[in-house]
Each structure stands twice: as structure tokens, then as C-alpha cells.
Amino acid sequence: MKAPVAEVFSSVQGEGLYVGVRQVFVRTYGCDLSCTYCDTPASRAQTGPCRIEQAPGADTWAEVANPVEAEFVLRTISTMADGPGRHHSVSITGGEPLLHPEFVAELAAGAHGLGLRVYLETNGQRVEELASVIGHIDIVAMDAKLPSSQVHDPGFDAEAFLRRSMDFLRIARRKSVFVKVICAADAREAEIEDVARGIAEQSPDVPLVLQPATPRYRGEDAVGAAELLRWQDVAARHLRDVRVIPQCHRMMGVR
Ligand code: SF4
């Protein structure tokens, strides 16, 4: 099975509950959302070469033409991973990897064959596609996107958007899952509470990470400490484990 892959590299996870673990990242091209704070705009495109990192952190790359076979990516992972143990897992990320569910399923099954766990990073909207691959996934790092974070059409239905996230969570809960909300400076307290309440209806034990959006350029508004702490309090009225974790890989200067 083929898919357009933007890059394959080895690094540390910089977000969410698994921050700091070593992973091989497979970043697919294409995304079905349009977030105002998107930090991977290149991967939202549908085309481009597949970049393969030549040495961890060295920023040297080889390029191959897209789309690439899952089998090719698995050979690359096998070389990078250098056997089980050195890497915690393979992170399948994007863009939105569930635009390519059959590729994800083949990649995930192959990663297990190499002795690696599979960590899926997703925007949490493609419910049927998740259902088709969940048997191959170990950990779901699911974003619950706030309606205010979307550049959307006039007909955008915020309630349906949240409902789809919660339908997605219902399936993700078959495996280990945490939910991440990226909070930009214009996020609204009520929508953060809506997400927390929606998660709690399924289980108050699902961890929620509030991730302040990293300003993309000097002068862009950052989320203030007072807002973050207030939003954490609001979410904690509904959930037992609410953490505030920034994008740590940005601080370390790694990918
Ligand atoms: S879901 Fe991710 S890749 Fe897609 S637009 Fe939002 S931040 Fe960018």
C-alpha cells in the first residue's frame, strides 16, 4: 500500500503524556483541517518528496519520490530503530495520517513485527478510519480541536465538530488514549469546558493535556499563565488528570 509521506526521522516526542520518549516519526502528507496555529503547514500539502533522515539530529536528508510503499517505510524504520529497545515506538503523524488508513494499518502491523509499539497522532475527526485501524494501534494521541482554532466555512457546525471528536474518543478508548487541546490566545473557556465535559461523559479518567500554542513569530500573542491555570481549573471540574504541557521539542531545538 502506498501513501504520500513527508518525512521519516528519529527524535524525541515533544508533546503530550509521552514527552521525552524516543520515537521513529513517520509524517504523512495531507490534512483535512485548517488550524490557525498549524506548525506543519508543509505537510498539509498533498505532494512533495519523501525525506529520509540520514542520522538522528544531523539535519541531513535523502529524498525519494512519493507516494512510497509501506514496505519501503518499514525497511527505513528497521534501519533507524536498530532493533527493539532503543525506540519507545513508531509515531505515525501528519498532517492527518488517517487520510491514509490502509497505509497506516500496514505500517502499524509491520512495526509490531519489528518489536515496536505504534503511537498514532491524529486530529480526532476521522471516526470510520480510526475504527478500521484501531486493532493495530497501541496508543492514540488524540487532538480535540477547539472550534475557535479552525479557519472554517460559514456553514461550520461547532456542535457537530465536537460530537465527532467524542465519537472518535469512544473508539480510541479501546486502546491507551489521551486527549490534547491546543490552546491559542483566543481560545474560549466555554469550549475547553465543553471538551472536558464530553470526555468525562465517557470517563473522567481519560488524561487531558492543555498545550499552549507556541507563537510562530515574534510578536504573536502567547497564552498567558493566568488563562492556562484558569482553563486547567475549569477542565479539572470534570476530569481527574488535567496537565499543562508545552511543546518541549521546540525548547530543545529538535524536530
Ligand atoms: S490538524 Fe494538525 S496538520 Fe492539520 S491543520 Fe491542524 S495542526 Fe495542521
Residues whose N, C-alpha, C, O or C-beta is under 5 A from the ligand:
A	BS01	SF4	C31 L33 S34 C35 C38 D39 T40 G94 G95 N123
